[in-house]
Amino acid sequence: MNKRFRTIAMMTAVTGGLIMSSCTLVKDLEYKVLEDPLEMHGDKVELKMTATFVEKGLNKKASVKLTPIFVCNDGTEIPFDSREFQGEKAAGNGEVITKAGKTITYSSTRPYVACMEEGTVIIRIEPKKGEKEKDAITTDKIADGTIITPYLIQLDDQVMVADDKFVRVTTHDTTAVINYDKGKFNVKAAELKQADIVGLEGFIKMAQTNDRRDVKSFNIVSFASPEGEIDKNENLATDRATSAEEYLNNFYKKSKIETVPSISKNPKGEDWVGFKAEVEKTTHEDKDLILRVLEMTSDLNKREEDIRNMAKTYVFLEKEVLPQLRRSQIVCTYDKVGWSDDELKQLSKSNPDTLTVEELLYTAELVEDLNEKLRIYKEAERMYAKDWRTSNNVGYILYLQNDVAGAKSKFEKAYELAQNEIVTNNLGAVIHMEGDRNRAKELFESAGSSSETSYNLGLVAIQDGMYGEALEKMGDNQTFNVALAKVLNDEEGVAADVIDASAEADAAYSYYLKAIIGARTNNNDMVISNLKTAISKDASFKAKAAKDAEFIKLREVDAFKSLVQ
């Protein structure tokens, strides 16, 4: 804010015998206070001033101790740091003042206490010559009260809801297998009666009338068993893929389904990988020996011969293993369409246990009423308590409902499960609301760089007295606190516009801040009109304005007096 200066001559504060006993040692001192009234920033009050010793203002054999004191209206005295000065021939460790005089710069800070809002600053002067102390001198006030406008901050830390990963349309596969006789590729009638083929056909028919299922494509992967010759196996695998494709086309035609999805064929030749897997499944005592012997054979043709020979010795290979490899796998890819928004909302009430965590989190975002959102999030937390998002989102709603204690409990629960950016920010927000600024700042600084976290750090910066930094962190937000930071950063000209654009524009404290803007810009009409509205909305602002040092120049203005008395 604009700096205010006051110059006080010491002699104006001295009366009677004090002049005779002390002022032969110390003549006039002139004080210039840089901020009058004083100002509180970051919970501290700093007194900054200059004091001038005039020519021959300090006896050359004398010394003096100057102590500025804040005297609260209730009588409490809060001394600032003392400074000691001495003449050229005086003994001691004070700063030497020559007969030419000197101007010294002074700064001292004290923690703000409540009584400092109303009071005055004086100087206690304690002269001494040699070891003989003289009577102390007390000046008139050199400054009035303390401006505590930063305490108008309205903590509105921003919290974050955890997003769902809901996808209404998901892609799935279902598989059926056609097995073939050795060296053959024709599809046997018996194969079409197997459960997996019957199931596939039933699924295809069902999908024609079910809006929630949509068959997209088929992929046929075909194999030959690895005991045959390589070239023959490759051709055999190709023929088997073709026969499986013919089966699918015939089924669609017989079922009178007009549109056949795309069918891709992927013949793989002999299935050595499948052979090893099938052997591993068996319980035969020599299975490991068989695989070791075969894996030592690098020549593929030799390995095929070895498999044929082993199949004669180990009957289980021909009966249990090789038949499983002579096959075509039909992979049916289809889309599964989830519930509609209306269906999800209804199910969340009638049968929430049928919904996934993603469906519940998504459904909560479909409704506007906070109580209904809370109900759905609580259902999600009940069923999916190990998913940090459920507790976090319950806490999010409780926070919006001003239940800070309830929100903190839920955020702490989520924090135990996942210390991520969202939860860390949210826990910091409630801890900040509870008044632990340092712990909140630690959490915010470890949370990341989201816009919410940055805004919250801006609030902390306001409380720390770092107003330019606060504005940088709070970005483009249009809130009361941004306006407050602008006022405190001497940007009163744009602060009122920010207030008017904020969601708190009609709050009593917003009008009060605009009254302060009026006082700082010497616009008395702005002060009176906004202060009148603030008091009409919240009567406590009458008493606050009466003692607020922001309005010290208006205390004798009739319009102001009539509002606050």
Steps between C-alpha positions, in 0.01 A plus 500: 500500500605865485772583749411746776753718678496679833768725642511556878741726685602363837457832678129507434466198723706627786351684795613672815796363683584243233639777285722622777632160603542327166491731204831663578636166384266433209352773286227474239465168313293483188320176408363402161285184500476331162160336565243674716286318597723195531412196293481132578644265237570132548383520865771757573508875549806690387580852617716682246615856558788744500615705799709812459734638762527871425833684517636474853190294579685257726740610773848378411534321838146363509335185370136426432282190447200534270220243529189523281200356683160401370248596767170316452177675599462248782834615645713210377849614401687318225857631465688484173878461489702762688788692340783667693691812393781697660689823467854518368662491847257265672602150609302205375409295192227719357498651152700824508321824420730787414420862583392543136204272569387194307197330349466133587275240342301271726305180441362253750237227478269349757244221474153643470272466801133589498527815712729659241202578276433805720775699662789737443875485459717715728874529561656458842826695525740402781796744527812427701822689576777275609345253737230742611158429351266792442122508501344328198313707244191376317392652171152556373374234260695464181257253336142378541369146525558212260334416171407130501326477162680169411284336767198556279609188308217253453663158473352336194760231431417308188459122518489249218263218413655179367388419148341174393634279222155412376477380141153429374613289205767238572655243267509132588588165343339160511670194350394164357725223360452261210720192526600289199611147431865436427595640161142618433338841465133417456267611783334193651133513594587380849717805554204731442322338793775582746402737782731784395371502141139477616570786743655715227202449271260584780694816581492613135125451481443677831707798386261556208220600737702636794585867469774454759701254290653575160715240321778689323730238345640148497864395497578140410835372626577152368772246578638161409661260744884507477560138409435556126725652238536879516367577153207269538418642840496855366262401223289301740471795737389722210239246390367472853462879522306495175270223620429689822417810296262295283333369815438856626360620168271197479378557855411864428321397179307220673406735785381760249727767637568729211818679606805289572769683700849510358689172523878492507706181465831449674649155427799428725630170364626245750443579864822427687412746780163334541666159505719596795204652684286191454780268611547713813132452584532122510600297802728264313820427689725543193356828376803707607738252335302515177513880489872514580583259220288687249634843599856377441412437136551816296416345163124538457463202267693280742281618786185408303641153447584471870144596594359233267730240648420604857130485426545128424675445833299742710139431411381794709651735245278371221192472719522805729735753344510499123121500442471827693738667255306418183263793526356831395432756773210729417538823694180704497557867589194692615403824671312497827281808542443606860199648676357831390531801731138467612543129564813563704324757718210262559726204576701710746179523702336164443797268472834675548680173571470409130712798396875520469702767678547681169125499436426635848760776481370597157138497615575736788619756248168478315302651787506858626366462853789472748309269731429260214863514391601422856264201515648349184858560609423335834362197317824487301705526819295223663566258214844614390664623817851420376463738207632834630271693267186396687607643837653804332178583320290457814738746666471732201122530541524538878747783445260674263234461770733674751553183704875550532544240776309237303693583184831474684415151625428380146805671349720338767354161409569561131852625586577168667415326174665735252716805565442651159456856381124514555485354850808689619350829385165421659650402833703820494181699440321374811811533713531858375138564591575373850775759537823299455647715224850352509385138468255597228778673307717188524221289355423748223866520402521121473166466321606614154414786269125482445312828475318414824823444691651815356198701613526353849867595518388849401280512809797401714709770331238763595525389861879510477486857370628406150230667293673511161581129531140433602367667186738300281384174653128582497505565127180599324267414788241766573447470874479726802844384610656594168347846542637517854847410376477776239404757766789388718732515199401863435283410201181658628405624155407153373404332827139623498443347156626165627259518793208574269592204278531260792243260641526692830408836346192538720666393825529750783879466511520581128326832556726563797810446286363742240458754780869451579583554134308826522699607806831418331405695187353795693150430367280575802177433311627151416585445865162607634280321244683168524542515876128566538420190296753286687351598836146436377604147406714434808462731800839394642669717238379812682726439799782381276490813285497724809843374606643409160811707433417491127237766575706711737468810279123474502443476872393864519290490182133523596376246244754246627428573866128454449562152357733367769370662819 
